Amino acid sequence: MKCLLSKTLATIVFALVSFTPLPALAQSMDAWFAQFKNEADDERLYRFLYALPKGGDLHIHLSGSIHPEWLYDEALKAQDRGYRYFTKTRINNCRFGSNEYGGAPYLLLFRTIPEVAWNKLDECERGEYTAMAELSPQQKQQWHDALRLDQPFEGRAEFFEAHWPRLGGLLSDPHIMAETIFLNMQAFGAEGVRYIEGQIPIYGFIQPDGTPISVDEVLDIYRARISQDDAKATGVEIRFQVAILRFMPYAEDALRRAYQLVAANEDLVAINMVGREDNDKGYPLRFLPVMREMRRTLPGVNLSIHAGEVDEPNQHIRDTLLLGAKRIGHGVNLITDPDTMLLMRHNQFMVEVNLVSNLLLEYVRDYSEHPFPEYLRTGIPVALSTDDRGMWDSTMTDEFFVAVKEFNLSFIEIEMLLHNSLHYAFVEEDVKQQMLADLDTELTRFKRSMRRNPERALDKVTPIYRGFICRRYALCGTAP
């Protein structure tokens, strides 16, 4: 009888231990993590966060997330497909004050164009360009640096008025974009990210002779690349958003085309609106009539729209919710609109927070000004994302490091961010639930490993330290 009672008690104890409610487990890890933060130096904290299983990146411009070394290599490989690229390495004063190919300022160095555009220049201007394959080591480094926001005197103007014009002509070959989508999947997979919802370029691609490539052909090239075995081996799910440039005169027609395209293609999961919000020609309510027009006939189109990426008060986030947006990109100035903040607390709308981007583009002067912790700790759903990480020279781990370092995140808050980044994704429900289950399984394994022997676990981690984290926090490893 005693033996039977002992076995029964043991079974009950085992059941109680095995089915401890998640909050209690989280509290236990939270206490461990609080002590770990207090004792760890920045390098150990970064290793911990690099190894951390992560959820998704729901706000990423895939054309702005190409690290320059990737882009340079792919531009040279494109020669096998008949593409040649030339970049502006000198000024011969061939003209004054006017724009050149693609609307770039004439005096902009390291503007890269395809050969078909170079051939249309006069002899003087052709002499200002050097073929990409013929750049000297110094010019190659200058070209790389020209596509990164890596100097203290650079900021918003450099990003919008120089970086994008420099980049634009390089993306005439859709295979370059497709290959760098794969490289992003590979890099994200290495740091534990399992889902990307990327904004993709689909217009403006051409054959080497200048013949336009249709949107359907471009999408098929993307799909073919991410369906290859090496892309699947990254373990990263990817879906695409279609973006429109909000302040252009034809933006309403572009929105109609995007709406129809997303409605007709399951792997295109949302529409986004991009472009400088301090250009008031792209104000949200401009698009309300078109949104209502399209909703009369087309169901099921998700909207994740940039809003509040400005440093002056306005109600653009409220107006963007009126458009039908389920997610808000950036949301920096939501803090200036208390009524909309109250609306978003404990609601279904999420803010895609981009900490590195907001600092480098000077929407905050310092992280002490960033509203992220106010949103997080008052119940507004938020998740971290990378925005244009190729231009920041950053990673998803950098976003988490900034969040923990600058705002003293608890582990419970980290887990909340991870779950939000999948819960609010516009992916098929069965895929979402599987990713959430897999994330929980990996987090359980990760927490057990770290609490059992953190030194041994961290010794096995080999992070990639890129330029942003090196410049700001002196975490500088071997270049990737």
N, C-alpha and C positions, 0 to 999 in steps of 0.2 A: 504493500500500500504506500509506504514511504517512497519507494522507488517511483511508483506511478505519479505521486504528487510532485516529486522533484522534476520528473519529465514534463508534467503539465505546466508547472511554474516556469521551467526553462523555455517551453514553447511560447508562453504568454510574454515573457521578457523579450525573447527574440522577435516576436511580432511587434511589440512596442518599439523596440529599437529600429527594426527594419522599416516601420511605417511612421517614423517621426515626421510630423508635418514639415513641409518645405520651409516655412518661416523660421522654425527652430534651427534647421540645418543652415539656412542662410545667415542667421544671427551668429552661429558658431564660426562660420567662415568670415563673417564681417568683423568679428573681434580679432581673429587671426590676421586679417588683412590690415586692420588698423595698426596693430603692432608691427607688422611687416613694413608698412609705409614709414613708420617712425624710425625704424632701424636701418632701412635700405638706403643706399646711395642711389643717385639717378640712374646709373648703369644697371644696377640690379632691378630697379623698378621697371626700366625699359625692357629688360629681358623678360620679366614677368608678363608685361602687357603684350610683348611680341608673341609669346607662347600662348596667350589667352585665346581660347576658341572664340571666334567672332561671328556675328550674324551677317548683315548685309550692308551694302553701300547703296543708299537709295537716291543719292544726289551726286552724280558724277558725269561730267562732260567728257565723253571718251576722246574727243579730238583735243581737249585741253589736258588730258591725262597721259599724254605720250611723253615719256622722258626723252630729252633731246638725243641721247646716244642711241636710243631705239630708232628714232626718226631718221637720223643720219644713216644708219646702217640700212634701213629699209629703202631710203631714197637711192642708195647705190644699187641695191638689189633690183630695183625697178628698171634699171637699164636693160635687164634681160627680157623685159616685156616691152621694150622700145621707148621707155620714158627717160628723158634726161632733164635734170634740174640745174638751174643757175641761181646763184645768190649774189646780192649786191655787196661788193667789197670796197668800192671806191665811189667818189663823187667827181664827175668830170664837168659839172656845171653845164650840162646839156640843155637844161630848161630851168625855169624859175617859177616857184610858187604853185605849180599845178600837180595834180595827182598822176600816178602811173597805173599800171595794170592792177585791176581789182580795187581801185580807189585808195591805194596806199600813198602816203606822202612821198613826194619825190626824194626828199633828203633822208629817207629811212634806210639805214644800212641793214644788211643781212635779211632783206626781203627776198624770199625765194620764189621763183616762178618756173613753170614748165617750159620746155624748149619751144613749144608752139607759140607761146607768148613772147619769148626772147627773140624769136625770128621776126616778129613784127616791129621790133624796135629799130631805130636808125643806128647807123654805125657808131655814133658817139655813145649812145646809151648801152648798146651791146658791150662796149668796152668797159662799162662800169661793173659788169657781172663776171663771175668766175664759175665755171662748172663745178658742181659739188664734188666730183671725183678728183678735182685738181686743187682743192684747198690745201694750203700749207698747214702743218700742225698748229701753228699759232692762229691761223684763220679758222680752223676747225674748232678750236677751243672758244674763240670769240663767237662763232656761230652758235655753239651750245649755250654759252652764257647769255646770248641775246634772246633765247627762248625761255629763260628762267627769271623769275622775279627774286633776285638774290642780292640786291644792293639796297642800303638804307635810304638812298635818295629815289628809289623806284617806288611806285605805288599804283594807285588806280589809273592814272592817266597812261602810264607805261603799259599796263596790262591791256586796257581797252584800245588804246590808240597805236600801240607798237607791236605787242605780242601777237595779237590776232592777225593783223595785216601781214606780219612776217610769216606766219604759219600757213595762211590760206592757200597760197599757190601750190604748196607741197601736197595738198590733199586732192590732187586731180586724178590720182590713181586709186581706185577703191580697194585694191589689194593691199596698199600700204595701210589703210585704215583697218582692214580686216585682220592683218597680221598684228597690228599693235593692239587690237581688241584682245587677241589671244595672249599677247605679252602681258597685258593688264590682268587677265584671268590667272595667268601663271604667277605673277607677283602677288596678287591678292590671296591666292590659294596658299602661298608660302607663309603668309602671316595669319592664316586661319579664317579668312573671310569665305563665306559659302554662297553668297548671292550678290550679284551686281544688277542694278537697274540703270542702264547707261543711256544717256542722251547721245544720239548718233547723227552724223551728217548724212544726208541722202541725196542732196542736190549738188549740182556743179561739177560732177565728175565727168571726165572726158577720156577718150582714146588718145594715144600719143599724137595723132594728127588733128586733134581738136574736136572730133565727132562726139556729141553728147552721149553719155551712158544713162539709160533710163533708170528710174527709181526701182523698178522691179529687178533689173539686173544687179543693181547695187545691193539690194537686200538679199538676193540669192548668193552673191559673193560672200556677204557676212555670214549667212546661214551655213554655207558650205564650210567655211573656216572653223566655226565653233562646233561643228558636228564631227570634226576630225578626232582621231583617238587621243592625240596629245592635248587637245582642248578638254576633252572629257576627263582625262587623267588629272586635271587640275582640281577636280572636285567642286568647281564653282559653277553654279547655275547662273545664267544670264538672260535677261529680257531687255527689250529696247523701248525707249521713249522717243517720240518725234517732237523736235523743238522748232518753234518759229521765232523769228526775230521781231520782237513786239513793236518797235518804233518805226519800222519801215512803212512806206506808203501803201504797200500791197499786203500788209499783215492780215487783213480780214480774209482775203482770198487764200492766203497761205494757211490760215486757220481752217477754212472750209476743206481744203485739200488734205490737211493733216487729220481732220476729224474722220473723213471718209476712209483714209488709209488705215488708221488705227482700228476703225470699226470692221474693216475687211481682213485684218491680219492678227491672229491670236498672239503672235510673239511680239507685236507692238502693243505695249500694255498701257500707254498713257500719252497724253499731250503735255508739253511744257512750253512756257513762254520765257525766252531768255533775252538778254540785252540790258543795257544800263537803265536802271529805274529812275535815275536822275534826269533822263530824257523823257519829259512828260508826254511826248507823242505816243508813248506806250502805256499810258495809264489804264488800269484794269477795266473800268467801265466802258471804255471804247469798244470792248469785245463782247459786252453783254448781249446786244442784239444778235450777233452771229451765234453765240452759244445757244441762245434760245431757239434760233432758227434751226440749228443742227439737232438739238434735242427733240424737236418735233418728229423727226424721222429716223434717227439713229440711236439705238440703245447701247448702254454698257461701255461708254468711253470714259476712262478715268482721266482726271486732271491733277497734275502736280505742278504747281506754278511758282516761279520766283516771285517773292513779294517781301517788302520790308528790308531789302538790301540797300538801304539808304541811311544817311546819318542825320536826316531831319524828320520831325514828326509828320505823319500823315495817316490816313485811314485806308491805305492801299491793301492791307491784309484783310480787313473787313470786306472791302470791295472784291477781293480775290476769292474769298469764301462765297460771296454772292454769285460769282461766275460759276461756282460748282466745284471748286478745288477741294480735294480731300487732304492734300498735303501742301505745306507752305515751304518753299525753298528759302533758307536763310532766316527770315523773320526777325532781323536785328532790331528794327524799330517797333516791334509789337509792344515793347515796354512803354512806349509813349501813348498807347491807346488802351486805357484801362478797361473800357467797355468790351473791347474785343478780347482782351486777356481773360476777363470773366467768362465770356462765351466759350473760350477754348479750354478752360480748366475742366479736367475730367470728362472731356468730350471726345469725339471721334476724329478730330483734326490733329494732325501731327506737324511739328516743325522740324525740318531737316537742317541741323546745325552744322556749320562749317567753321570751326574755330581757327584753323590756320589761314584760310581764305580771308576771313573777316579782319584779321590782324594785318595781313600783308596788303590788303586793299584799303586799309585805313578806315574801315567802318567803326572800328574801335582803336583808340590810340594805345591801349594797354589792356591786358586781360582783366584787370580790375574793373573795367567798364563794361565787360560783356554780360548781356542779360541771361546767358545760358543757365546759370544756377538758379536764377529766379524762376525761370520757366520749369526747370526740372523739379524744384522743391515746392512749387505751388500747384503741381498736378497737371501742367500742360504737357501732353505727350511730346517727347523729343527723341531724336536719334542722331548719332554722329555720322558725318559723311565727309568726303574728301574734295568735292567740287572739281577743281582743275589741278590735280596733284602733280602732273608733269611740269607745270609752270611754277608750282611752289617747291618742287623737288622734295616731296613729302610722301608719307604713307598713311594708311589707316591707323597703324600703331601710334604714329605721331599725334593723331587726334585724341586718342585715349590717354596718351601721356600728358598732353596739355590739360585735358579735363581733370585728370587725377592730381597733377602737380599744382595747377592753378586754383582748383576748386575743391580739393580734398574729398574726392568722391569716395563713398563707401562701396563695399563690394555689392551690397544690395542694389545701389544705384547703377553700378556697372552692369549687373545682370538685367536691370530694367532697360537700359539702353540697348543691350544686345537683343533682348526679346522684341522691343519696339521696332528694331530695324528689320525684323522679319514679319512681325504681326501686321504692320502697316504696308507691307509690300503688295504690289499689284500682280502677284503671281497666282497661278491656279491654286485653289484651296487645298487640294490634296498634296501638292508639292510643298506648299507653305507649312502644312501640319507636319509633314515628314522632316522638313528642315528644322522646325522648332523642336521636334522630338530628338533629332540627331544632335542639335545644339545642347539640349539638356543632358543627354548622355555624355557628351564630350566635356561639358562643364563639370559634371560629377566626377569624372575621371581626373580632370585637371585639378580640381580642388583637393581631391584625395592625395594626388601626387605631391602637390605643393605643401600641404600640411604635414605629410609624412616626412619628407626630406627635401626642403626647398633648395638647399645648396646643390644636391645631386641633380634635381630637376633643372635648375637654372644653368648648371654647367653644360648641359646638353643643348642649350639654346644658342643659335648663332644668328643674331639679328642683322638686318640690313639697315645701316644708318645713312640716310640721305642728307642733302644739303641743309634743309630747314632745321632739323633737329641738331645738326652740328653747329650751325651758326648761332642758334638761340640758346641752346642748352649745353653746348660743348660736348655733345655725344657724337664722336667722330670715329667711325670704324673704317674698314677697308671699303673703298668705293666699289659699288656693284658692277 
